[in-house]
Amino acid sequence: MSSKLKTEVCSVVLALFVVLGFGAAAISTAEAQVRNDRWDGYGSSQRGRDRDRDQDRNRGGYDRNNSSRIAEQRGYATGLDRGRDDGRNRRSFNPANSSHYRDGDSGYRSEYGSREAYRQAYRAAFRRGYEVGYRENSRGRRRF
């Protein structure tokens, strides 16, 4: 073989190794990303847990964070309405005067878990909403 031919063959082989090397690196990086999406490093599948949680929700189950969020949304909205009414009608600032606050379980369903945890989240959000609503509608009077 001539030296020019040897040089060209070596160049082609080297180029082939470079291309295959970059291809292998790209594939292994993609596999690592997929693996990280599925595995948490302790041998348990994160996607499996997500899928199980989604199936629980489809069966009517709720996780604690979702139940708390529902209670907070309902409590805040109701408190906001009651606070606005009291401020508009010149009533004194008293969120505990509302039966919704005292009961604290408006909209509760047994699927949400603990009724007491729901009440705590509902009442805390009711107070925040009530204060905002009352301030919006108290028309410059002494608020509380």
Secondary structure as GFF3:
##gff-version 3
##sequence-region A 1 144
A	DSSP	alpha_helix	3	38	.	.	.	ID=ss1
A	DSSP	alpha_helix	46	58	.	.	.	ID=ss2
A	DSSP	alpha_helix	64	88	.	.	.	ID=ss3
A	DSSP	three_ten_helix	95	97	.	.	.	ID=ss4
A	DSSP	alpha_helix	99	103	.	.	.	ID=ss5
A	DSSP	three_ten_helix	110	112	.	.	.	ID=ss6
A	DSSP	alpha_helix	115	137	.	.	.	ID=ss7
###
